[in-house]
Amino acid sequence: MKIVATLLVAFVAFEHFYFLVLEMFLWTTKKVIKTFGIESVAFAEKTKVLAANQGLYNGFLAGGLVFGLVDNNTNMLLFLLSCIIIAGIYGAYSTQKIRLFYFQSIPALMALASVLFLF
């Protein structure tokens, strides 16, 4: 059963690494503008430094999750997954985009539960 928990945590880490790529390197592309619902290319250009900073934080979360898996550090995994869940809840609330909750918080909730009960 530890395999299930490991796979779920790894999926959340992969998600956040993917967010890093989108926010740091692809922010002004048409795909990302559509995916994130950015109002215009001009707005994406104006906010690309902020998005890159946000992407860097997502990278730190991904790296922390990977480190927690490699180090078998349950407390680190629980802390980072809790942070991701809270960020997803706040993001969905503040942007009024519930899909953010589904893409960010639900996988992290599943991973957190699996770490608590299976790790």
BAZATOR-869067 format. One record per residue: residue in three letters; x, y, z of N, C-alpha, C in turn. Coordinates in steps of 0.001 Angstrom, whole numbers, padded with zeros to 6 digits, always signed. Example, Ala and Ser with C-alpha at 12.3 -4.5 7.8 and 13.67 -1.06 7.14 Angstrom:
2
ALA+013190-005690+007800+012300-004500+007800+013200-003300+007800SER+012850-002250+007080+013670-001060+007140+012900+000030+007870
END
This chain:
119
MET+000803-001218+000000+000000+000000+000000+000842+001277+000000LYS+002092+001169+000456+002976+002326+000425+003200+002781-001013ILE+003093+001856-001953+003272+002200-003372+002200+003192-003810VAL+000962+002990-003358-000138+003895-003714+000165+005299-003196ALA+000585+005392-001940+000906+006697-001353+002049+007354-002108THR+003070+006583-002423+004227+007116-003155+003812+007627-004523LEU+002979+006879-005227+002524+007290-006558+001689+008570-006493LEU+000827+008672-005497-000001+009879-005363+000849+011110-005042VAL+001804+010955-004145+002689+012074-003824+003525+012444-005054ALA+004017+011436-005759+004809+011697-006966+003973+012422-008018PHE+002691+012069-008135+001810+012757-009074+001674+014233-008709VAL+001485+014526-007429+001367+015925-006986+002680+016665-007257ALA+003803+016005-007017+005104+016628-007308+005225+016918-008802PHE+004823+015953-009630+004863+016162-011080+003974+017333-011491GLU+002778+017397-010919+001870+018517-011208+002560+019860-010941HIS+003212+019958-009804+003826+021232-009437+005071+021524-010262PHE+005769+020507-010686+006865+020733-011623+006301+021243-012954TYR+005162+020686-013375+004500+021134-014607+004046+022589-014465PHE+003514+022951-013288+003123+024344-013046+004346+025256-013158LEU+005494+024788-012643+006731+025562-012758+007033+025858-014219VAL+006964+024842-015057+007262+025017-016481+006283+026006-017119LEU+004996+025835-016831+003988+026737-017403+004215+028186-016969GLU+004467+028374-015679+004542+029728-015139+005892+030403-015383MET+006964+029637-015415+008288+030246-015599+008688+030395-017058PHE+008276+029460-017897+008807+029427-019264+007750+029588-020364LEU+006501+029284-020070+005475+029300-021120+004342+030277-020853TRP+004523+031172-019892+003446+032048-019431+002784+032854-020550THR+003533+033291-021529+002977+034164-022566+002546+033402-023822THR+002519+032080-023765+002072+031301-024926+000550+031229-024959LYS+000012+031006-026143-001446+030952-026298-002074+029858-025443LYS-001410+028704-025357-001955+027592-024569-002098+027977-023101VAL-001069+028587-022536-001104+028970-021124-002096+030103-020890ILE-002132+031060-021802-003081+032163-021681-004513+031626-021643LYS-004806+030654-022494-006134+030047-022501-006362+029202-021245THR-005375+028394-020873-005503+027503-019717-005760+028274-018436PHE-005032+029365-018224-005166+030142-017005-006224+031237-017105GLY-006823+031391-018267-007849+032416-018432-007304+033823-018321ILE-006101+034028-018824-005474+035351-018783-006176+036236-019806GLU-006444+037467-019438-007281+038340-020267-006678+038723-021612SER-005339+038799-021691-004725+039188-022962-003235+038843-022947VAL-002645+038863-024130-001201+038651-024242-000464+039784-023530ALA-000972+040989-023647-000344+042144-022997-000322+041965-021474PHE-001432+041471-020931-001481+041231-019482-000506+040123-019091ALA-000415+039093-019911+000547+038016-019647+001971+038558-019646GLU+002265+039432-020579+003600+040048-020629+003880+040866-019366LYS+002872+041623-018924+003042+042459-017735+003252+041630-016471THR+002673+040434-016440+002695+039629-015218+003678+038460-015271LYS+004493+038391-016316+005340+037210-016453+006397+037093-015352VAL+006860+038185-014798+007823+038103-013689+007134+037552-012442LEU+005923+038007-012190+005161+037478-011051+004866+035995-011234ALA+004495+035617-012449+004204+034212-012732+005453+033352-012568ALA+006591+033873-012994+007838+033124-012846+008169+032907-011370ASN+007934+033910-010551+008154+033774-009115+007223+032703-008536GLN+005985+032726-008955+005016+031719-008519+005443+030330-008989GLY+005931+030250-010193+006419+028980-010722+007592+028445-009923LEU+008465+029344-009502+009605+028931-008689+009128+028310-007378TYR+008138+028908-006751+007573+028344-005528+006973+026960-005787ASN+006304+026803-006917+005773+025478-007259+006902+024469-007427GLY+008015+024918-007983+009176+024045-008105+009721+023630-006752PHE+009743+024574-005805+010197+024238-004453+009276+023203-003814LEU+007970+023346-004034+007030+022355-003502+007294+020981-004115ALA+007475+020950-005427+007757+019676-006108+009046+019064-005576GLY+010086+019872-005474+011357+019377-004961+011246+018874-003529GLY+010512+019592-002718+010305+019169-001331+009578+017844-001236LEU+008577+017659-002082+007853+016383-002086+008757+015233-002518VAL+009551+015468-003536+010488+014429-003987+011491+014121-002875PHE+012036+015158-002254+012972+014954-001151+012304+014184-000016GLY+011060+014538+000309+010338+013839+001365+010134+012368+001049LEU+009884+012063-000221+009750+010657-000621+011076+009916-000509VAL+012133+010525-001037+013458+009887-001023+013945+009698+000418ASP+013719+010701+001250+014167+010674+002645+013201+009918+003555ASN+012064+009499+003001+011023+008806+003773+010574+009666+004965ASN+010396+010960+004704+010076+011934+005737+008582+012250+005710THR+007834+011514+006491+006376+011654+006527+005950+013055+006947ASN+006620+013612+007955+006246+014952+008434+006406+016003+007339MET+007474+015905+006583+007690+016858+005486+006579+016711+004444LEU+006255+015474+004102+005194+015241+003116+003864+015795+003602LEU+003534+015549+004856+002263+016039+005403+002219+017559+005410PHE+003322+018186+005778+003374+019651+005799+003202+020225+004396LEU+003988+019730+003430+003926+020274+002071+002574+020006+001422LEU+002029+018826+001610+000710+018523+001045-000363+019408+001660SER-000250+019676+002962-001203+020588+003616-001094+021994+003041CYS+000130+022444+002803+000342+023762+002187-000305+023827+000808ILE-000141+022775+000030-000713+022725-001318-002234+022738-001255ILE-002806+022010-000322-004270+021983-000168-004791+023377+000177ILE-004146+024012+001136-004567+025359+001550-004413+026348+000396ALA-003306+026270-000326-003099+027166-001471-004175+026943-002530GLY-004559+025696-002768-005610+025399-003743-006966+025942-003314ILE-007250+025819-002026-008517+026349-001500-008538+027865-001630TYR-007451+028510-001206-007386+029966-001300-007418+030422-002759GLY-006692+029738-003608-006678+030103-005023-008057+030004-005653ALA-008777+028941-005339-010130+028782-005876-011055+029868-005334TYR-010916+030177-004054-011740+031218-003441-011428+032596-004024SER-010143+032930-004097-009764+034287-004498-009953+034540-005992THR-009878+033509-006808-010050+033697-008251-011453+033344-008724GLN-012234+032755-007833-013579+032292-008174-013539+031220-009271LYS-012449+030443-009318-012302+029364-010297-012194+028048-009548ILE-013303+027347-009418-013361+026115-008642-012474+025030-009231ARG-012219+025098-010532-011371+024064-011148-009973+024075-010554LEU-009521+025207-010052-008234+025282-009384-008217+024346-008174PHE-009318+024310-007445-009437+023405-006297-009334+021949-006751TYR-010006+021628-007839-009995+020244-008326-008620+019813-008811PHE-007891+020698-009475-006587+020340-010019-005471+020366-008977GLN-005606+021226-007971-004529+021363-007002-004844+020684-005673SER-006002+020957-005103-006291+020462-003756-006717+019000-003717ILE-007533+018564-004647-008027+017185-004602-006886+016171-004706PRO-005968+016291-005683-004853+015332-005700-004014+015386-004415ALA-003798+016596-003887-003020+016720-002652-003772+016122-001463LEU-005091+016281-001435-005899+015647-000379-005800+014129-000449MET-005877+013596-001649-005747+012145-001819-004363+011672-001378ALA-003333+012420-001760-001969+012062-001376-001797+012163+000149LEU-002346+013230+000742-002240+013404+002186-002905+012244+002909ALA-004105+011893+002498-004806+010761+003136-004017+009473+002984SER-003446+009267+001823-002679+008042+001589-001413+008016+002451VAL-000771+009168+002615+000429+009219+003473+000033+008943+004926LEU-001071+009528+005354-001523+009328+006733-001863+007865+007018PHE-002538+007219+006070-003065+005882+006343-002269+004737+005737LEU-001408+005028+004757-000721+003940+004068+000792+003989+004152PHE+001352+005145+004495+002798+005315+004444+003461+004702+005652
END
